[in-house]
Amino acid sequence: MVKGRAVYTWMRGSGFSGKRKAQIAGEVLDSLRSRKPLDILAAARPKTSPLHEFFTWSNTEAAKRFRIIEARNLARAISVTYVFTNAPEQKHKRAFVSLAERHGVQEEYQTSIKVFSNPELRRQLLGRALQELDAWAARYEQLQELAYMFNAHKRFKKRREGQKRRTA
């Protein structure tokens, strides 16, 4: 068993803030016997629960937020294949992509063909992809089995930073 005290903080980009709130939420979640989403929700339901404030209890507002999630899922679920005469068929790719994310809310979906054919939009998409890669690497950095990928990621970031400095 590991000795010491757990210090909980919010993950960067999570949309949550407040060190004290993260500590309290982490301790409550740690104390739960089961951390299935329905069990966490049940623990948060009493107004006296420290987790209560992290949920939307207005059914109208919660329904609206859920429908926004459904809209995102719909846009993400559609793929497209562009077929050109006298050219080999291209691979299926996501039909719509979101470039901007602010406070966990994706702002607008663009067609992938528009994004990939516009240098500025393509640059924005690459920036977002790299942010997601950084977040993924941070999430799984303790898995030694992925060390080769993490090293490649670090080399790529270093090379990219060097390219940015040369062009600046």
N, C-alpha and C positions, 0 to 999 in steps of 0.2 A: 504494500500500500504506500502511496506517495504521501509524504509528510509535508506540511506547509499549508498556506491559506490560498484559496483560489481568488484571483482578482479578475472580475468580469468587466469587459468593455464591449461597446458596440462595434461590430465589424464596419470598416470604412465603406461608405456608400449604402449602408443599410436603411438610412432614412430616420434612424433613431438618434437621440442625443441625450446627454446628461450622464456623467460617470456614476453618480449615486444610483440613478434609476437602473443602469445596466447591472450594477452590483446586486441590487435587490432582486431584479428579474432573474439574473443568473442563479442566485441562491435559491429562489423559489423553484425554478425549473429543476435545479439539481436535487431538491428535496422531494420532488414528485416520484411516486413509485413507478408510474408509467408516463412517458413523454410523447405518446401518440397525440396528434393534433386535437382529436376530440377530448382527450383527457386534459390537455392544457387548457382548452376552451372551458371545460367544466370547472377547472381550478380557478379560472379567471372570472367566472360568472358572478360570484358574490361581490357586491359593491365594496366590501371590505378587503377584497383580495388585492395584493400589490400588483397583480397582473391585469386587473380590471381596466385600467386606463389605456392599455395597449390595444384594446378591441373597440370596434364600432358597434354600439349596442342599439342604435336606431336601425330598425329593420329596413326602413326606406333608404337610408344612406348606405347600409351594408349591401342592399340589393343593387344599388347604383354602382358601387365599387366592384361588386362581383361581375356585373355586366360589362364593365370596362375590361376586366380580366378576360372575359369571354371574347370580347372584341379583339384583344391582343392575340389570343389563341387562334382565332379565326384567321387573322391576317398572317400569322406565322405558319399556319397549316397548309397554305396554298403554295404549290410549286408551279413552275412554268418551264416549258421547253420551247425555244424559238426554233422554228424549222425554216431554213432558207433553201431556195432552189439552188442546185449545183453546189451545195456545201454539205459537209457531213453534219449529222444531227448533233446538237449540243446536249450536254447533260441537263438533267432536271436541276433546277436551282430554285431557291426561295423566290417567290414572285414579288414579295413586298418586304422591305427592310426599314427599320426605324433607326435613325441616326442619332437623335438627341434624347438624352435621358436626364431629367432634372427631378431630384427628390423622389426617385423611384417611379416616376410617371413618364412613360414614353410619349413624346409629343405628336409625332405624325409619321405615318408610313409612306414611303416612296416606292415606286416600281424599281425593281432591281436593275432593269435595263437603263433607266434614267441615272441611277446612282453610279453604275459601272462605266457609263459613257461620259460622265461629267467629272473632270479632275478634282474639283473642290469637294463634291459630294463623296467621291471615292476616298479622298484623303480623310474626311470625317468618319466614314465607315471603317477605314483602317485604324484610326485613332480609337474608335469604340471597340473594335476587335482586340486591340492591344490592351485596353483597360480590362476587358473581360478575361483575357489570357493572364494578366497580372493577378486578377482576383482568383482565378482558377488555381494558379500556381500557389498563391498564399493559402488557399483552402486545403490543398493537398500536399504541402511542402514536407510534412512529416512522413510521407510514404517513400521510403528509400527505394522501392521498386520503380519509382518514376524519376529517380535522380538523373538519368540520361536526358530526359525531356527537360527537366529544370535547368540543367547545364546548358542545353541548346537554347533555351529561352533567355538565360542570362547573357550568353554570347550574342544572340540576336539583339537584345536591348542595348548592349554595349556598342555594337556596330552601328545601330540606328542612331544612338546619341552622338557618336562620332560624325556620322553623316549630317546630322542636324547642325552641329557646330561648324562644320565646313561650309554649309550653305548659308549660315547666318551672318 
